Amino acid sequence: MSIDTRAVIDPSARIGNNVTIGPFSVIGKDVEIGDETWIGPHVVINGPTRIGRENRIFQFASVGEIPQDKKFHGEESALEIGDRNTIRENVTINRGTADGGGITKVGNDNWLMAYIHIAHDCIIGNHTIFANAASLAGHVRIDDYAILGGFTLVHQFCTIGAHAFCGMGSAISKDIPPFMMVNGNPAQPHGLNTEGLKRHQFSKETQQALREAYRIIYRSGLTTQEALSQLSPLAQTSPEVARMQAFIQNSQRGIVR
């Protein structure tokens, strides 16, 4: 363990094995930090917050602070962060609220670049990438392998599906189905995230099925309900199309079209 003598650690904090904490960092009450995690200088972590193992948190990050929500009046809430995440300079991640289940969650193997904001009650999956200054309002869900370009803004209660790609400066106020690529203000569909499908080695058959699903949803002139009906035969043979279909059926805000 390497804790700089100039760091301030609350006696209730639980620090794992081989943790590094840099000078002038503050670790507050009810904070748990897992093994092999590296925390740079000038980081503030408040609890209740649980951080897994092998994370890297850079200078001036604020982790586990109270939510920026006028309805919050000090009720119990928490933040959970998984393993092997990179949290760069000036990232802010807030705890949850009672209205949102009381918890904000960040999964494993995420890459959060500088100036990211993750608001109260957000749920972040695994292997996501947030480029500089992307910001999430409250109650947002980001599924596995999604990518948010720099300065992306996501409205509260939106969901971004797995393997979706949001271009630089996207303003998102509706849900983004899995495997999609969007851009603009307001965000508009720009086809499938074909490069992401290739990088993650989806089969040619899967890619073709998703292209057909995209054509049905976005190029056939059908309503959303009509498109869902047209997707059903394709979804029976393609788990990825079935995933897209289920996402659209469960969307509360409606999808970008």
CORVEN-V581784 format. One record per backbone hydrogen bond with DSSP energy under -1.0 kcal/mol. CO is the residue of the C=O (numbers start at 0). NH is the residue of the N-H. If there is no record, write none. Layout:
# CORVEN-V581784
CO;NH + CO;NH
This chain:
# CORVEN-V581784
1;20 + 3;6 + 7;26 + 9;12 + 13;32 + 16;35 + 18;1 + 19;38 + 20;3 + 21;24 + 22;41 + 24;7 + 25;44 + 26;9 + 29;48 + 30;13 + 31;50 + 32;15 + 33;36 + 34;53 + 36;19 + 37;56 + 38;21 + 42;25 + 43;62 + 44;27 + 47;78 + 48;31 + 49;80 + 50;33 + 51;33 + 52;83 + 54;37 + 55;86 + 56;39 + 57;60 + 58;89 + 60;43 + 61;92 + 62;45 + 64;94 + 66;68 + 68;71 + 77;95 + 77;103 + 78;49 + 79;105 + 80;51 + 81;51 + 82;108 + 84;55 + 85;111 + 86;57 + 87;90 + 88;114 + 90;61 + 91;117 + 92;63 + 96;101 + 97;100 + 101;77 + 103;79 + 104;123 + 105;81 + 106;81 + 107;126 + 109;85 + 110;129 + 111;87 + 113;132 + 115;91 + 116;135 + 117;93 + 118;121 + 119;138 + 121;104 + 122;141 + 123;106 + 124;106 + 125;144 + 127;110 + 128;147 + 129;112 + 130;133 + 131;150 + 133;116 + 134;153 + 137;156 + 139;122 + 140;159 + 141;124 + 142;145 + 143;162 + 145;128 + 146;165 + 147;130 + 148;151 + 149;168 + 151;134 + 152;171 + 153;136 + 154;157 + 157;140 + 158;175 + 159;142 + 160;163 + 161;178 + 163;146 + 164;181 + 165;148 + 166;169 + 169;152 + 170;186 + 171;154 + 174;255 + 175;160 + 176;179 + 178;192 + 179;164 + 180;189 + 181;166 + 182;187 + 183;170 + 187;182 + 190;180 + 191;193 + 192;196 + 193;197 + 194;198 + 195;199 + 196;201 + 197;200 + 202;206 + 203;207 + 204;208 + 205;209 + 206;210 + 207;211 + 208;212 + 209;213 + 210;214 + 211;215 + 212;216 + 213;217 + 214;218 + 222;226 + 223;227 + 224;228 + 225;229 + 226;230 + 230;234 + 231;235 + 233;236 + 233;237 + 237;241 + 238;242 + 239;243 + 240;244 + 241;245 + 242;246 + 243;247 + 244;248 + 245;249 + 253;174
